[in-house]
């Protein structure tokens, strides 16, 4: 397994605590910077990930690391489930999500709660689908988090994970590295009060066990029919697995 990367310093608490602090710090500018830094392409990638669940027609969905809720709102629009529950370890991000829920009058279909990906506050075998968008690389214990996602899925339920990966094709690999290592932190520093969050981003992506390594981890934690679908020359990947 790759070296653990934390947002701040190793003596400033566990990765979980630091990730929660980091997202609390950047919650107010997160949505703007997320769309700005990705040039809006993140919206297209999210739709592709959600479409992986269309044939399943899930009625109850869990969105892990839901953040400010953008992925869950998109899933509500495309999949029309009865309910989505979003969990996150950052109260600041959930507060923004709740504001959106209230503004859109979606409290009947979308509920958010504070929750840890490694100890999800739910019984086993209850969700038709579990989604994670750009959150698994922030898990403190990736294997434990995947195992708990598998636990709360119903038999036959599907997990969909959307995450940054490392492109290997020239010149995409070189351009991607330059953008992530230099442009992203510079813009993040301009607009966010926590510049470190945007240097942690490329570091966490570099350390993440992507591609077949992640698929093997899904296999190990009990998922079947696991697949990896690279997007945009491998800048991002969609991982799927069935319980």
C-alpha positions, -999 to 999 in steps of 0.1 A, spaced: 0 0 0 12 35 -8 25 59 18 -2 77 38 -4 113 28 -20 138 53 -32 174 46 -11 190 73 16 174 95 18 139 109 19 153 145 -14 172 140 -38 142 145 -49 113 124 -55 115 87 -93 113 94 -91 143 118 -70 163 94 -92 157 64 -123 168 84 -104 199 95 -93 206 59 -128 203 44 -142 224 73 -117 251 63 -124 251 26 -162 243 26 -173 278 17 -151 280 -15 -152 243 -23 -179 242 -50 -165 273 -68 -130 260 -69 -140 224 -77 -158 235 -109 -133 262 -117 -102 240 -114 -117 211 -134 -130 235 -161 -165 221 -155 -154 186 -167 -162 172 -132 -199 176 -140 -196 153 -171 -176 127 -151 -202 127 -124 -229 120 -149 -210 91 -164 -205 76 -129 -242 80 -120 -252 64 -153 -235 32 -142 -265 27 -119 -293 34 -144 -300 -3 -152 -302 -11 -115 -328 16 -108 -318 19 -71 -345 31 -47 -322 37 -17 -287 51 -22 -259 59 2 -235 86 -9 -202 83 11 -180 115 14 -210 134 1 -194 168 8 -216 196 -3 -240 171 -20 -234 179 -57 -230 142 -67 -261 132 -47 -282 160 -63 -271 148 -98 -280 113 -88 -315 124 -76 -321 141 -110 -309 112 -132 -319 81 -112 -350 94 -94 -345 72 -63 -369 73 -33 -341 85 -11 -304 93 -9 -285 95 24 -252 114 23 -225 109 50 -194 129 55 -168 135 83 -168 173 77 -196 193 95 -187 223 74 -193 205 41 -226 190 54 -238 225 65 -234 237 29 -252 205 16 -280 211 41 -284 247 29 -288 234 -7 -313 208 4 -334 234 22 -332 258 -8 -343 231 -32 -369 216 -9 -354 182 -12 -354 172 25 -378 143 18 -355 127 -7 -320 138 4 -307 136 40 -272 142 53 -255 131 84 -221 131 100 -205 97 95 -172 78 92 -166 58 60 -150 30 81 -179 28 106 -210 37 86 -239 43 110 -262 18 92 -273 -19 95 -259 -44 70 -277 -51 37 -299 -21 33 -287 0 4 -294 -7 -33 -263 13 -43 -234 31 -26 -215 59 -44 -183 77 -35 -171 106 -57 -136 119 -51 -136 106 -16 -119 72 -13 -84 87 -15 -91 105 17 -101 74 36 -77 67 65 -80 29 60 -90 22 24 -96 -15 29 -117 -9 60 -138 17 42 -144 -5 12 -153 -34 35 -179 -13 53 -194 -1 20 -197 -37 10 -214 -45 44 -242 -20 40 -250 -29 4 -279 -53 -2 -269 -86 -20 -268 -77 -57 -263 -40 -48 -237 -20 -67 -209 3 -56 -197 31 -79 -165 49 -71 -153 80 -90 -118 90 -83 -88 108 -98 -62 85 -113 -27 89 -129 -27 91 -167 2 73 -183 0 85 -219 23 113 -233 16 142 -233 -14 139 -210 7 126 -181 31 156 -183 3 182 -187 -17 167 -159 13 167 -135 21 203 -143 -15 214 -138 -20 195 -106 13 203 -90 16 240 -100 -16 255 -113 -40 239 -89 -22 250 -57 -16 285 -70 -53 290 -78 -63 273 -45 -41 297 -26 -57 327 -42 -93 318 -34 -91 296 -3 -80 304 32 -64 270 34 -37 268 7 -24 235 20 -56 218 9 -47 223 -27 -12 210 -24 -26 180 -5 -48 173 -36 -20 163 -60 -1 145 -32 -32 124 -23 -38 115 -60 -1 105 -64 -3 83 -34 -36 67 -43 -35 30 -54 -54 35 -86 -63 13 -116 -59 -25 -112 -45 -21 -77 -77 -5 -65 -98 -31 -83 -78 -59 -65 -86 -42 -32 -123 -42 -41 -120 -79 -49 -103 -85 -16 -131 -68 3 -158 -90 -12 -170 -73 -44 -177 -93 -75 -177 -83 -112 -153 -54 -104 -143 -31 -132 -122 0 -138 -133 25 -165 -107 52 -172 -120 86 -184 -101 114 -202 -69 93 -209 -68 81 -173 -72 115 -155 -101 100 -137 -116 65 -133 -149 49 -125 -147 17 -104 -177 -6 -100 -184 -37 -80 -214 -59 -71 -221 -74 -37 
